[in-house]
Amino acid sequence: MSAALILWSHALTALLFGTLGMALLRGERAGGQAWERTRNWSMGRWPHGAFVVALFATSLWALAVAGIDSRDVMTRIAESVRNIAWLLFMLALVRHDRAGSVALGAVYVVVMAIAGTSAILAVVQLAPLDREALTAIGSARLVFGMMTAVSALVLVHHLYQAAPASRGGVRLVVLSLASMWSVDLLLFTARYVSGGWSVALVVGRGVAMAGVAALLAIAVHRRGDWTLALSRPIAVRALSAVALVTYAGLVALATSIVQGYAGGYARIAQTAIVFGATAVVLALLSTPWLRAWTKVKIAKHLFLHRYDYRAEWQRFTDTLGKPGAGAESLDTRVVKAIADLTDSPGGLLLVPDGAALGTGATWNWPDAADGPPDEALPGYFASDARIVELDRVRAGTAPDAEMASVPAWLCGCPDAWAIVPLVHGGVLVGAIVLARPPVDRALDWEDFDLLRVAGRQAASYIAEDRAHAALADAARFDEFNRRFAFILHDIKNLVSQLTLVARNAERHADNPDFRVDMVATLKDSSDRMNVLLARLSQHNAGPNEPIRPLDVAAVVERIVAARRGQHPIAARAVSSFALGQAGRLEQVLGQLVQNAIEASGADDAILLCVESAGDRVAIDVIDHGCGMAPGFVRDQLFRPFVSSKPSGFGIGAFEARQLVHAMGGALEVTSREREGTRFRILLPAAGALPVAEALEVAA
């Protein structure tokens, strides 16, 4: 009874598949409706031909099962041919999508090789070998059969994801193939576990295959488009799934072979194989270099383009535009977004510093790998905003102008890989130095194009952020002006009060009670004026003095003498003459010394030093207080209304730098948290100008 069911179910399957194939062939010769529909679906002749071949291969396999036996070697060879034919048909469907055909082609070739290996093992079983060897080969063949079914189901799943819902013909074909290989997987698994063939499953496979033929017939007679567009993520997932299935199959094959030859130690050997293979895979997957190398090789050999531009652009804009809670600053996010495009592990942002480019925000960049501001690089980017490949500069193969513009400290940093200029509206807003990726390679045209476009987009973000900061500063100044208007109102009231006292003093100066009241009024007015001055924080420009040679050491000594009663302070000064304004210099030093006192402990002395620095005079204010974070020094210290002190106006450092710049000097700061801070004022030395020019300036 069972044999008859196997015979008739598979004979019916052979008849249905053969009839469908013949109908398509006749339709092709006659230009019939079925042929036209399959042509419309496949967008070409190649998929149609593969479909017809797969139908006839399935028909021959079903005839072999019905007429010979499902366990005969010819039947098993026919089964492998059937699987390969259907895989070729699936490959033909994705071949129209040029972006995915190369990647999936490699996957399909691997699965076809697995199916072919199963047929080869079936032939090897005919060899005159001992029973244990034949048993091991039989187990291996079953493993390869399961691997073929699982891998094919993975490919069918991704084929289903790539087919739009409107393409009903494709969906029916996918459902048919999934049913066929699901039954195969169930049959092989049951045979591997139980050690014998299940007649009921063989009969069920025949009935299921007849249903598959019916579904395929319905698909042929339904209009639809069989052209698929498989994305890169789908192709990568398919390749990963096939690799995982292959790994599991090889481990299962190795354990089966060991079971036949290891004797009493088979269980121990199998456990060692499983744990060893798992440890090797986990070690390989946890290696960053291997992951990066695999990604590069897949992109290079399986895809027409290195980058999945849609995915890269989405990640780039998400990094820039979605900071989230507790996110890093925009400058840091810009560096990270650009570095992620090329898998660079870090980056450094160079920002305008006068006419030069100085170091700004960093992302995974070593603190020691930076250098002083350089004026040659922004000049080069102003004339030619090209991406600089530093390896070519080091090798001497870059253009002469490019080699002359790159700072020596960048050439000497082996981790520095490329410099991407950030240009917005024709203005250089910065540049990003990318760290060398884990898999070293030369930049190609895709890198240049992508980095150029991303650099322009990042530059627009930075320019917009700076514009917002400028507007915020203007708003703060406006708020300060409104506060100042209220203070002026209070001052007007005080002036009115004092004017009234002065008038009454002329008439009542001899009255003792009036004198007592006048003294109280004057004291109250004095206290109120001191409060107003404290609110203003003495932000006065002072008298408009001319710039003239002045003895810097004498100014420092006056500051030290005035502050010595408040805090331990010392001076180490040599007589040096600089061009400046004594009043403004005293105001700047007083502000910096006051900041140093507030940042230092009661017993931590402050040191003021004066020394020559080339054609300039350097005045250092050094404390050993709490220090400042690099990010605060870089981004906020010299911005108005930003203060690290709860009661501070945030004007002191901003005003000090403005006053120093007005004297033709510069203000530098070096600070380390929990170690201290050094402010350095650099003024032009009086001897740096010709005598006649110095006298003219002094006049």
Protein Blocks (a to p, Z undefined) as FASTA:
>chain_A
ZZmmmmmmmmmmmmmmmmmmmmmmmmmmnopaklmmmmmmnopaklmmmmmmmmmmmmmm
mmmmmmmofkbmklmmmmmmmmmmmmmmmmmmmmmmmmlmmmmmmmmmmmmmmmmmmmmm
mmmmmpccdfklmmmmmmmmmmmmmmmmmmmmmmmmmmmmmpcfklmmlmmmmmmmmmmm
mmmmmmmmmmmmnopacfklmmmmmmmmmmmmmmmmmmmmpgcdfbdcddfklmmmmmmm
mmmmmmmmmmmmmmmmmmmmnommlmmmmmmmmmmmmmmmmmmmmpmklmmmmmmmmmmm
mpmbfbdfklmmmmmmmmmmmnoghiacfklmmmmmmmmmnopabdcddddehjaccddd
dehiafklccdddfklmmmmmmoccdddfklmmnopacfklmmmpcfklmmmmkbmbdcd
ddeehiafbdcdddddfbdcdddfklmmmmmmmmmmmmmmmmmmmmmmmmmmmmmmmmmm
mmmmmmmmmmmmmmmmmmmmmmmmmmmmmpmklmmmmmmmmmmmmmmmmmmmmmnnopag
bjadddddddfklmmmmmmmmmmmmpccddddddddddddfklmmmmmmmmmmmmmmmpc
fklccddddddehjaccdddddfbebpafklmmmmmmpghiafbfkbghlmmmmmmmmmm
mnopacdddddehkbccdddddddfklpcfklmmmmmZZ
